[in-house]
Amino acid sequence: MVINARGERLLSRRILNGETELPALIADVLALSDDVLWAVDLNHGGAVLLIGLLGTHGQPVRLPSAKPFPPRTTTVAPAATCAAGSGSR
């Protein structure tokens, strides 16, 4: 789900956890705003693909520990929420 700084829903949809669907989702979110903070509620298993792809795209990610996850170039996947236009970057 994508929400803006006012808490308004900008995008919400289910996708498959795959190397085709996730980059398309990242592109759709970045089309809404270039100021995005991704929050991923898992830091292992299925979330690995998504986290890796976000790192490859230089996107900031928050994990359950609330510590910033540095962008990486490894492979990563899903249950993600991102805030567009939050000024949190």
C-alpha positions in Angstrom: 0.0 0.0 0.0 1.3 3.5 -0.8 0.2 6.3 1.4 1.1 10.0 1.3 2.1 12.3 4.1 -1.6 12.9 4.9 -2.3 9.2 5.2 -4.2 9.1 1.9 -4.0 5.8 0.0 -2.4 6.3 -3.4 -1.9 2.7 -4.5 -2.9 -0.7 -3.2 -2.8 -4.0 -5.0 -1.8 -7.6 -4.7 1.1 -8.9 -6.8 3.0 -12.1 -7.1 6.4 -12.2 -5.5 8.5 -12.4 -8.6 11.3 -10.7 -10.5 8.8 -9.5 -13.1 6.1 -8.1 -10.9 8.2 -6.5 -8.2 10.2 -4.2 -10.5 6.9 -3.1 -12.1 5.5 -2.3 -8.7 8.7 -0.3 -7.8 8.4 1.7 -11.1 4.7 2.4 -10.4 5.4 3.7 -6.9 8.3 5.8 -8.1 6.0 7.3 -10.8 3.8 8.6 -7.9 6.7 10.3 -6.1 10.5 10.5 -6.1 10.4 10.9 -2.3 9.6 7.4 -1.1 10.3 5.5 2.1 9.7 1.7 1.9 8.6 -0.2 5.0 8.9 -4.0 4.9 7.5 -6.0 7.7 9.8 -9.0 7.2 13.6 -9.1 6.9 14.0 -12.7 5.7 12.3 -15.3 3.6 9.8 -13.9 1.1 11.0 -10.3 1.8 14.5 -11.0 0.6 13.8 -10.4 -3.1 11.9 -7.1 -2.6 14.6 -5.8 -0.2 17.3 -6.6 -2.7 15.5 -5.1 -5.6 14.8 -1.9 -3.6 18.5 -1.8 -2.8 19.4 -2.2 -6.4 17.2 0.8 -7.2 18.8 2.8 -4.4 15.6 3.0 -2.4 15.5 3.6 1.4 14.0 0.7 3.4 12.8 0.5 7.0 12.7 -3.0 8.6 10.9 -4.0 11.8 13.8 -2.9 13.9 13.1 0.7 12.5 16.8 1.0 11.6 17.6 2.1 8.0 18.5 -0.7 5.7 21.4 0.4 3.5 20.8 0.0 -0.3 22.5 -3.2 -1.5 22.9 -4.9 -4.8 22.0 -8.4 -3.7 18.8 -10.2 -4.6 15.6 -9.8 -2.5 10.4 -9.9 -1.7 6.8 -8.9 -0.1 4.3 -7.4 2.3 5.5 -3.9 1.8 4.1 -0.5 2.6 5.7 2.6 1.3 5.0 6.3 2.1 5.2 8.6 -0.9 6.0 12.2 -0.3 6.7 11.7 3.4 9.8 13.8 3.5 11.4 10.8 5.3 14.2 10.3 2.9 
